[in-house]
Amino acid sequence: MINRELIRLKTIQVVYSTEVNSDRRPEEVEEELVRSLGTAYDLYNTMLSLMVAISRLALRSFDAQCVRAQRLGEAQPNRKFVDNRFMLQLEGNRQLKENADIQRIDWSNEEEFVRTLLNQVMESDFYSDYMDNPQSSYQEDRDLWKHIYRNVISDNENLDNFLEDVNLYWNDDRFVIDTFVIKTINKFQEDTNDFQPLLPEFRSPEDLEFARRLVSQSVRAANYYKNLIGSHTHNWDMERIPLMDRVILQVGLAEITSFPTIPIQVSINEYVEIAKYYSTPNSPRYINATLDNISKKLMADHKLIKQQPKK
């Protein structure tokens, strides 16, 4: 699940923290990155578990309504939402249960907050449309929860504030983790059983090695990269460059110089995208130009060698 886009972002966060508090050894920084990546996977399971918590609270409310309707001799309420086939699959998923136990994820202590989310769901037009349709396909059951996630869970300032109180890293991870949750929902099919695999923490051992090596090089060769940046920053004092820009350049250069199989332009594009979200409006163009100029100079001086992609 943790891809290189998230690894790059997390590396920048950890290196930035190291620049502010420079008394840590490289080994400590590397372990902090691994822990930070682990919290991203915790968030992934927490968001999946939140959907289950909403559904379980809906079932409790439905049962109470049934008791009341029976006592008053009224028609029984519509049970379509609590019988949603996708959600029944997610609730029964063995891996999610195991992950929740390991991470000690428990939304039962946050019933008031979960209820506010359930109320938002039940007040939505997409919920009304779904409930008004007497029958629906499995895909419509699954699509309902994609609507709920995108419109109630993902875009929710109160949830952002709640998550920030739990883990400072999580709000920075949300935009990536949300895409992973939607991908997970899409992986479920009508014949999915309780053993449907969720996304793994790392897609491959190579990605974990990429993370360790990237942060290690960023920190151990920091002075080398800073000198490169300084020599290609004309008419600018290094201290006048925003710290975030300096860190993005530092990590970008670590990747460009340490991973011969990754094309230079691929690396540059990745760090320009990060600058768009985490630095100043002028930063993307500056990051692009600086990394490009340094790379060309290193290539011309035969200090940078890139392997040609296999045809």
C-alpha positions as CSV (number, residue, x, y, z in Angstrom):
1,M,0.0,0.0,0.0
2,I,2.7,2.4,1.0
3,N,4.0,3.6,-2.4
4,R,7.0,5.7,-3.3
5,E,4.9,8.9,-3.5
6,L,4.1,8.6,0.2
7,I,7.7,7.5,1.0
8,R,9.1,10.7,-0.6
9,L,6.6,12.8,1.3
10,K,7.4,11.1,4.6
11,T,11.1,11.4,4.0
12,I,10.8,15.2,3.5
13,Q,8.8,15.5,6.7
14,V,11.4,13.6,8.7
15,V,14.4,15.4,7.1
16,Y,12.6,18.7,7.8
17,S,12.2,17.8,11.4
18,T,15.9,16.8,11.5
19,E,16.9,20.2,10.1
20,V,15.0,21.9,12.9
21,N,16.4,19.5,15.5
22,S,19.8,18.6,14.3
23,D,21.1,16.5,17.2
24,R,19.9,13.1,16.0
25,R,22.0,10.4,14.5
26,P,21.2,9.1,10.9
27,E,20.2,5.8,12.3
28,E,17.6,7.5,14.5
29,V,16.2,9.4,11.6
30,E,15.9,6.3,9.5
31,E,14.0,4.5,12.2
32,E,11.7,7.6,12.6
33,L,10.9,7.3,8.9
34,V,10.0,3.6,9.3
35,R,7.7,4.4,12.3
36,S,6.1,7.3,10.3
37,L,5.4,5.0,7.4
38,G,3.8,2.5,9.9
39,T,1.5,5.2,11.1
40,A,0.2,5.7,7.6
41,Y,-0.8,2.1,7.4
42,D,-2.5,2.5,10.8
43,L,-4.5,5.3,9.3
44,Y,-5.5,3.1,6.4
45,N,-7.0,0.5,8.8
46,T,-8.5,3.2,11.0
47,M,-10.4,4.6,8.0
48,L,-11.7,1.2,7.0
49,S,-12.7,0.5,10.6
50,L,-14.5,3.9,10.8
51,M,-16.8,2.8,7.9
52,V,-17.6,-0.4,9.9
53,A,-18.3,1.6,13.0
54,I,-20.8,3.8,11.1
55,S,-22.6,0.7,9.8
56,R,-22.7,-1.0,13.3
57,L,-24.2,2.1,14.8
58,A,-26.7,2.2,12.0
59,L,-27.7,-1.4,12.9
60,R,-28.1,-0.5,16.5
61,S,-30.3,2.4,15.6
62,F,-32.3,0.2,13.2
63,D,-32.9,-2.4,15.9
64,A,-34.2,0.3,18.3
65,Q,-36.5,1.5,15.6
66,C,-37.8,-2.0,15.0
67,V,-38.6,-2.4,18.7
68,R,-40.4,0.9,18.7
69,A,-42.4,0.2,15.5
70,Q,-43.5,-3.2,16.9
71,R,-44.6,-1.6,20.2
72,L,-46.6,1.0,18.4
73,G,-47.9,-1.4,15.7
74,E,-46.2,0.6,12.9
75,A,-44.6,-0.7,9.8
76,Q,-41.0,-2.0,10.2
77,P,-38.3,0.4,9.0
78,N,-36.4,0.0,5.8
79,R,-33.4,-2.4,6.5
80,K,-31.7,-1.9,3.1
81,F,-28.8,0.1,4.5
82,V,-27.9,-2.3,7.3
83,D,-28.1,-5.2,4.8
84,N,-25.6,-3.5,2.4
85,R,-23.7,-6.4,0.9
86,F,-20.4,-4.6,0.5
87,M,-20.4,-3.5,4.2
88,L,-21.3,-7.0,5.4
89,Q,-18.2,-8.2,3.5
90,L,-16.0,-5.5,5.1
91,E,-17.3,-6.1,8.6
92,G,-16.4,-9.8,8.2
93,N,-13.0,-9.3,6.7
94,R,-10.5,-11.3,8.6
95,Q,-7.5,-9.2,7.8
96,L,-9.2,-6.0,8.9
97,K,-10.2,-7.6,12.2
98,E,-6.6,-8.8,12.8
99,N,-5.2,-5.4,11.9
100,A,-7.7,-3.6,14.2
101,D,-6.8,-6.0,17.1
102,I,-3.0,-5.4,16.5
103,Q,-3.4,-1.6,16.3
104,R,-6.1,-1.5,19.0
105,I,-8.5,0.4,16.8
106,D,-11.7,0.9,18.7
107,W,-14.3,3.5,17.6
108,S,-16.8,2.3,20.2
109,N,-15.4,4.9,22.6
110,E,-16.2,7.7,20.1
111,E,-19.9,6.9,19.6
112,E,-21.0,10.6,19.7
113,F,-18.5,11.5,16.9
114,V,-19.5,8.4,14.8
115,R,-23.1,9.3,15.2
116,T,-22.5,12.8,13.7
117,L,-21.1,11.0,10.6
118,L,-24.0,8.6,10.5
119,N,-26.4,11.6,10.6
120,Q,-24.6,13.3,7.8
121,V,-24.9,10.1,5.8
122,M,-28.7,9.7,6.4
123,E,-29.3,13.4,5.5
124,S,-27.5,13.1,2.2
125,D,-29.3,12.9,-1.2
126,F,-27.3,9.9,-2.3
127,Y,-28.5,8.0,0.8
128,S,-32.1,8.9,0.1
129,D,-31.8,7.8,-3.5
130,Y,-30.3,4.5,-2.5
131,M,-33.0,3.8,0.1
132,D,-35.8,4.8,-2.2
133,N,-34.7,2.1,-4.7
134,P,-36.4,-1.1,-3.5
135,Q,-33.6,-3.3,-5.0
136,S,-30.1,-2.6,-6.0
137,S,-27.1,-4.4,-7.5
138,Y,-24.0,-5.3,-5.6
139,Q,-22.2,-2.5,-7.5
140,E,-24.8,0.0,-6.2
141,D,-24.3,-1.3,-2.7
142,R,-20.5,-0.8,-3.0
143,D,-20.9,2.6,-4.8
144,L,-23.0,3.9,-1.9
145,W,-20.0,3.5,0.4
146,K,-17.7,5.2,-2.0
147,H,-20.1,8.1,-1.9
148,I,-20.1,8.0,1.9
149,Y,-16.3,7.9,2.0
150,R,-15.8,10.7,-0.5
151,N,-18.5,13.0,0.8
152,V,-18.8,12.4,4.5
153,I,-15.5,10.9,5.6
154,S,-12.8,12.2,3.3
155,D,-14.1,15.8,3.1
156,N,-14.7,16.4,6.8
157,E,-12.9,19.1,8.8
158,N,-14.1,17.7,12.1
159,L,-12.6,14.4,11.3
160,D,-9.4,16.1,10.3
161,N,-9.3,17.8,13.7
162,F,-10.1,14.5,15.5
163,L,-7.3,12.6,13.6
164,E,-4.8,15.3,14.3
165,D,-5.3,14.9,18.0
166,V,-4.6,11.2,17.6
167,N,-1.5,11.5,15.4
168,L,0.2,14.6,14.1
169,Y,1.3,12.8,10.9
170,W,-2.2,11.7,9.9
171,N,-3.6,14.8,8.3
172,D,-0.6,15.0,5.9
173,D,-1.2,11.4,5.0
174,R,-5.0,11.7,4.4
175,F,-4.9,12.7,0.7
176,V,-2.8,9.6,-0.1
177,I,-4.6,7.2,2.2
178,D,-8.0,8.2,0.9
179,T,-7.1,7.0,-2.5
180,F,-6.0,3.7,-1.0
181,V,-9.3,3.3,0.8
182,I,-11.2,3.8,-2.5
183,K,-8.9,1.3,-4.3
184,T,-9.7,-1.2,-1.5
185,I,-13.4,-0.7,-1.9
186,N,-13.1,-1.2,-5.6
187,K,-11.3,-4.5,-5.0
188,F,-14.3,-6.1,-3.4
189,Q,-16.6,-8.1,-5.7
190,E,-20.0,-9.8,-5.2
191,D,-18.3,-13.2,-4.5
192,T,-15.7,-11.8,-2.1
193,N,-15.3,-13.8,1.1
194,D,-13.9,-13.1,4.5
195,F,-10.4,-13.7,3.3
196,Q,-10.3,-10.9,0.8
197,P,-6.8,-9.4,1.1
198,L,-6.5,-5.8,2.0
199,L,-3.6,-3.7,0.7
200,P,-0.3,-4.8,2.2
201,E,1.8,-2.2,4.2
202,F,4.5,-2.2,1.5
203,R,3.9,-3.2,-2.0
204,S,7.3,-4.9,-2.1
205,P,10.5,-5.3,0.0
206,E,12.2,-3.0,-2.5
207,D,10.0,-0.1,-1.4
208,L,11.1,-0.4,2.2
209,E,14.7,-0.5,1.1
210,F,14.0,2.6,-1.1
211,A,12.7,4.4,2.0
212,R,15.7,3.5,4.2
213,R,18.2,4.4,1.5
214,L,16.6,7.6,0.5
215,V,16.4,9.0,4.1
216,S,19.9,7.7,4.9
217,Q,21.5,9.5,1.9
218,S,19.5,12.6,2.5
219,V,20.9,12.9,6.0
220,R,24.4,11.5,5.7
221,A,25.3,13.5,2.6
222,A,23.4,16.6,3.6
223,N,26.4,19.0,3.4
224,Y,27.2,17.8,-0.1
225,Y,23.7,18.4,-1.3
226,K,23.6,21.8,0.4
227,N,26.8,22.8,-1.3
228,L,25.3,21.8,-4.7
229,I,22.2,23.8,-4.0
230,G,24.2,26.8,-2.9
231,S,26.4,26.7,-6.0
232,H,23.4,26.7,-8.3
233,T,21.3,29.4,-6.4
234,H,22.5,32.6,-8.1
235,N,21.9,35.9,-6.3
236,W,20.3,34.1,-3.4
237,D,21.7,33.6,0.1
238,M,20.9,30.0,1.1
239,E,19.3,31.2,4.3
240,R,16.8,33.2,2.3
241,I,15.5,30.1,0.6
242,P,12.5,28.6,2.5
243,L,13.5,25.7,4.6
244,M,10.9,23.5,3.0
245,D,12.4,24.2,-0.5
246,R,15.9,23.4,0.8
247,V,14.7,20.1,2.2
248,I,12.8,19.2,-1.0
249,L,15.9,19.9,-3.0
250,Q,18.1,17.9,-0.6
251,V,15.9,14.8,-0.7
252,G,15.4,15.2,-4.5
253,L,19.1,15.3,-5.0
254,A,19.6,12.2,-2.7
255,E,17.2,10.3,-5.0
256,I,18.7,11.6,-8.2
257,T,22.3,10.7,-7.2
258,S,21.6,7.4,-5.3
259,F,19.2,5.5,-7.5
260,P,20.7,5.0,-11.0
261,T,17.6,3.2,-12.3
262,I,15.2,6.0,-11.7
263,P,15.1,8.5,-14.6
264,I,16.1,12.0,-13.6
265,Q,12.9,13.6,-14.9
266,V,10.7,11.1,-13.0
267,S,12.4,12.2,-9.8
268,I,12.2,15.9,-10.6
269,N,8.5,15.6,-11.4
270,E,7.8,13.9,-8.1
271,Y,9.4,16.6,-6.0
272,V,7.8,19.4,-8.0
273,E,4.4,17.9,-7.2
274,I,5.3,17.8,-3.5
275,A,6.3,21.5,-3.7
276,K,2.9,22.4,-5.1
277,Y,1.2,21.2,-2.0
278,Y,3.7,21.9,0.7
279,S,5.7,25.1,-0.2
280,T,5.2,28.5,-1.7
281,P,3.5,29.3,-5.0
282,N,6.9,30.0,-6.6
283,S,8.5,26.9,-5.3
284,P,7.5,24.3,-8.0
285,R,9.2,26.3,-10.7
286,Y,12.3,26.9,-8.6
287,I,12.5,23.3,-7.5
288,N,12.2,22.2,-11.2
289,A,14.9,24.5,-12.5
290,T,17.3,23.9,-9.7
291,L,17.1,20.1,-9.8
292,D,17.3,20.2,-13.6
293,N,20.4,22.5,-13.6
294,I,22.3,20.5,-10.9
295,S,21.5,17.2,-12.7
296,K,22.8,18.5,-16.0
297,K,26.0,19.8,-14.4
298,L,26.6,16.5,-12.6
299,M,26.0,14.6,-15.8
300,A,28.4,16.8,-17.8
301,D,31.1,16.4,-15.1
302,H,30.6,12.6,-15.2
303,K,29.6,12.6,-11.5
304,L,26.2,11.2,-12.2
305,I,25.5,8.1,-14.2
306,K,22.0,6.8,-15.0
307,Q,21.2,3.4,-16.4
308,Q,19.3,3.3,-19.6
309,P,15.9,1.8,-19.3
310,K,15.6,-1.7,-20.8
311,K,13.8,-1.9,-24.1
